[in-house]
Amino acid sequence: MNILSLDTSTDVLSIALKCDKSYEERLVWGNFSHSEDLLNEILSLLGRADLTLKDLDLLIASKGPGSFTGLRVGIASLKGIRAGSDAKLVTIPTLEAMAYALKGLSEHPVLPCIDARKGRFYFALYDSNGNELAEVKDSDVDRVEEDIQAYEKVIITGKDADLFLSKLTKEEVRNKFIIDRSCPRNISSALIELGLKKFEKDGEDDIGEGPLYVRRSDAEEALLKKVENENA
């Protein structure tokens, strides 16, 4: 089976191609645009494996939360490949894949985080096997205290981990965290493992399924405010 996985939920690209006889993954950070460069990265991976887009069997993408633009580009790109081939598509929550990438590396719970801008973060808590302990939040960082109070230590992962910790107001909460210093970490292999499990259990995603945004975009907020003002 030829499997392509990618994560475009932040400005870091995780991408991998797994074939019967080869595996290649890349982590691209900086001087990269998902909208302009993603297709070239996909074609480069395929070229080195002597494959074409039509040779792909399974496509796996992170579905969010994360960057509105990045998620749209990543999922839309794979939907385009699916439309022109026999490939199947499944999507995996981004934070779940980030936590799963540390499976077996520590006995402590894992808190993956993504900067959501405007002083807020997307974060959730998982056990050391990648099972959810506390649901995804779009919140200021101090709300994390209620999720981690039962644990002595917690691994925090993600490119924005240092920023997350710098915003915590209580030193005793900050001291509970151990930073994953391998960040930004490539989560492609975690996406492949989770995607295969989901596909084997539930089949491919519905054609209409899209990104998991958690919050409304700025454009949606502006439109909603305009409608509310007009109806006031």
Secondary structure, 3 states (H helix, E strand, C coil): CCEEEEECCCCEEEEEEECCCCEEEEEEECCCCHHHHHHHHHHHHHHHCCCCHHHCCEEEEECCCCCHHHHHHHHHHHHHHHHCCCCEEEEECHHHHHHHCCCCCCCCCEEEEEEEECCEEEEEEECCCCCEEEEEEEECHHHHHHHHCCCCCEEEECCCHHHHHHHCCCHHHHCCEEECCCCCCCCHHHHHHHHHHHHHHHCCCCCCCCCCCCCCCHHHHHHHHHHHHHHC
